[in-house]
């Protein structure tokens, strides 16, 4: 008997690994979004926020609780919808950073992997047979 690996499993495994790495890098980096004001620039990730002007750059950690991690996906979706509400001063300009793009890419790739695996689950199997023949005595050795 030949041990056949499912042909859709290796591409799905590679894609889900890449999606996982994109999420890790996207959530760990500082440039989730950038707000540019006339006299300063604010870069913020999920964990750290940096504010810089012509003379100084100051970074500080954002308080992190375990519950926050659960809501990353929900927060990302709401962030896109309500991005304009983040700007507090009228002359500010919001631009999404590469961290945000990595997270969105990871979500899209993970969704694509789910679609591939669901199709594989629904698709009828070809050349399948029982691995153990119940009527055969050769499978049982004493």
ZIZI-V477081 format. One record per residue. N is the residue number from 1. RES is the residue in one small letter. D_FIRST is the distance of its C-alpha to the first C-alpha in Angstrom with 2 decimals. Layout:
n->N res->RES d_first->D_FIRST
n->N res->RES d_first->D_FIRST
This chain:
n->1 res->x d_first->0.00
n->2 res->x d_first->3.74
n->3 res->x d_first->6.46
n->4 res->x d_first->9.07
n->5 res->x d_first->12.60
n->6 res->x d_first->15.11
n->7 res->x d_first->17.40
n->8 res->x d_first->20.57
n->9 res->x d_first->20.07
n->10 res->x d_first->21.11
n->11 res->x d_first->24.30
n->12 res->x d_first->25.18
n->13 res->x d_first->24.81
n->14 res->x d_first->27.04
n->15 res->x d_first->29.52
n->16 res->x d_first->29.88
n->17 res->x d_first->30.43
n->18 res->x d_first->33.13
n->19 res->x d_first->34.64
n->20 res->x d_first->34.84
n->21 res->x d_first->36.59
n->22 res->x d_first->38.97
n->23 res->x d_first->39.95
n->24 res->x d_first->40.54
n->25 res->x d_first->42.71
n->26 res->x d_first->44.46
n->27 res->x d_first->45.44
n->28 res->x d_first->46.48
n->29 res->x d_first->48.75
n->30 res->x d_first->52.43
n->31 res->x d_first->52.72
n->32 res->x d_first->51.57
n->33 res->x d_first->54.81
n->34 res->x d_first->58.08
n->35 res->x d_first->61.52
n->36 res->x d_first->64.19
n->37 res->x d_first->67.82
n->38 res->x d_first->70.85
n->39 res->x d_first->71.34
n->40 res->x d_first->67.96
n->41 res->x d_first->64.18
n->42 res->x d_first->61.87
n->43 res->x d_first->58.17
n->44 res->x d_first->56.12
n->45 res->x d_first->52.57
n->46 res->x d_first->51.26
n->47 res->x d_first->52.41
n->48 res->x d_first->55.27
n->49 res->x d_first->58.21
n->50 res->x d_first->60.30
n->51 res->x d_first->63.71
n->52 res->x d_first->65.47
n->53 res->x d_first->68.78
n->54 res->x d_first->70.72
n->55 res->x d_first->71.65
n->56 res->x d_first->69.00
n->57 res->x d_first->65.34
n->58 res->x d_first->64.45
n->59 res->x d_first->60.99
n->60 res->x d_first->60.31
n->61 res->x d_first->57.35
n->62 res->x d_first->56.86
n->63 res->x d_first->56.53
n->64 res->x d_first->52.89
n->65 res->x d_first->51.85
n->66 res->x d_first->48.36
n->67 res->x d_first->49.12
n->68 res->x d_first->49.68
n->69 res->x d_first->46.10
n->70 res->x d_first->44.95
n->71 res->x d_first->47.18
n->72 res->x d_first->46.19
n->73 res->x d_first->44.35
n->74 res->x d_first->47.17
n->75 res->x d_first->49.72
n->76 res->x d_first->48.14
n->77 res->x d_first->48.28
n->78 res->x d_first->51.84
n->79 res->x d_first->52.84
n->80 res->x d_first->52.13
n->81 res->x d_first->54.07
n->82 res->x d_first->57.07
n->83 res->x d_first->57.20
n->84 res->x d_first->60.78
n->85 res->x d_first->62.04
n->86 res->x d_first->61.17
n->87 res->x d_first->64.00
n->88 res->x d_first->67.13
n->89 res->x d_first->69.68
n->90 res->x d_first->70.58
n->91 res->x d_first->70.22
n->92 res->x d_first->66.67
n->93 res->x d_first->63.78
n->94 res->x d_first->60.20
n->95 res->x d_first->57.28
n->96 res->x d_first->53.64
n->97 res->x d_first->52.22
n->98 res->x d_first->48.93
n->99 res->x d_first->47.71
n->100 res->x d_first->47.99
n->101 res->x d_first->46.09
n->102 res->x d_first->43.23
n->103 res->x d_first->43.01
n->104 res->x d_first->43.08
n->105 res->x d_first->40.43
n->106 res->x d_first->38.19
n->107 res->x d_first->38.76
n->108 res->x d_first->38.02
n->109 res->x d_first->34.81
n->110 res->x d_first->33.65
n->111 res->x d_first->34.55
n->112 res->x d_first->32.54
n->113 res->x d_first->29.44
n->114 res->x d_first->30.05
n->115 res->x d_first->30.31
n->116 res->x d_first->27.02
n->117 res->x d_first->25.21
n->118 res->x d_first->27.06
n->119 res->x d_first->26.17
n->120 res->x d_first->22.46
n->121 res->x d_first->22.94
n->122 res->x d_first->24.88
n->123 res->x d_first->22.85
n->124 res->x d_first->20.81
n->125 res->x d_first->17.05
n->126 res->x d_first->15.40
n->127 res->x d_first->12.14
n->128 res->x d_first->11.72
n->129 res->x d_first->10.87
n->130 res->x d_first->11.36
n->131 res->x d_first->8.89
n->132 res->x d_first->11.30
n->133 res->x d_first->12.99
n->134 res->x d_first->16.59
n->135 res->x d_first->17.76
n->136 res->x d_first->15.44
n->137 res->x d_first->17.09
n->138 res->x d_first->14.21
n->139 res->x d_first->13.15
n->140 res->x d_first->16.73
n->141 res->x d_first->18.13
n->142 res->x d_first->21.84
